[in-house]
Amino acid sequence: MDKQEARVKLAQVMERFIGMACKRLPDDVYAKLKELRDNETSEMQRVIYDTYFDNLERAEKLNRPSCQDTGLLHFYINCGSEFKYIGIVEDALREAVAKATFSSPLRQNTVNFFEERNTGDNTGERMPWLHWEIIPDNDELEICVYFAGGGCCLPGCAKVFKPSDGYAAIVRYVFDAVSDLGLNACPPVIVGGGLGHNVENAAVLSKMAYLRPLGTSHKHEKGAKLERDLLDGLNKLGIGAQGLPGKQVAMEVHVESSARHTATIAVGVNVACYMHRRGFIKFNNDLDYDISKSYKGVSI
């Protein structure tokens, strides 16, 4: 097919995928919520979790988004260097978002800064937001769509410490962020931590962290231990679903890291709410697609 045909096809598929992903949790998040519900002993917490699941059931039955804040559309793109339609991806995604705003429907959230006016279709200045990774010697396109809500990941934070502050500064910063920002993010949350060399690098890594599939760990043994220790500590705060007393404020803590400068330790923290609408879709060069990484047995 030519590029115009490819753009139309990709936009149509992504419009349908956005519409499904805003209403249905990915398999790993749904399973984790069921696990946490079963682990709670508080009757109030069990009622809250039951309400979560009732809401998800109604969203699917009524074909409506599972949360009224469908956020800003973020796309994290792993594009093979041999994928032949790389040039039409951005235009196709903008079209998909604009059309999905009405067909899904999505709440109209996007405001251009200096115009101070809602664009009406969730596209705008550098929006939807695209983060690209180019994969050498690969001919596939994998897109992670994320609905970045105003109460969860958008109020993230980052800071640079001195190396002498050490790991203790990292732990304190994560705890402060979760006990503050996390309460507005409809716990139980997924905590993304980024460790790097400056605020930009750490913030991006923190977002990459909370997009990881649940049940995965940092590739370095010490990084994986830090994830486990932070999760254990956070879940001793006595905060549960919706910020009320409970056993589990966090589903998981994920950390991503990069090499740092000798003079800096940068930390970024982002939290994702229990309504973690994050889905992966993969295309080949014929634009055939697969969504089983997030949604097994589901068609769009």
Buried (B, 14 or more C-beta within 10 A) or exposed (E): EEEEEBBBBBBBBBBBBBBBBBBBBBBBBBEBBEEBBEEBEBEBBBEBBEEBBEEBEEBEEEEBBBBEBBBBBBBBBBBBEEBBBBEBBBEBBBBBBBBBBEEBBBBBBBBBEEEEEEBEBBBBEEBBEBBEEEBEEBBBBBBBBBBBBEBBBBBBBBBBBEEEBEEEBBBEBBBEBBBEBBBBBBBBBBBBBBBBBBBEBBBBBBBBBBBBBBEEBBEEEEBBEBBEEBBEBBBEBEBBBBBBEBBBBBBBBBBBBEEBEEEBBBBBBBBBBBBBBBBBBBBEBEBEBEBEBBBEEBEB
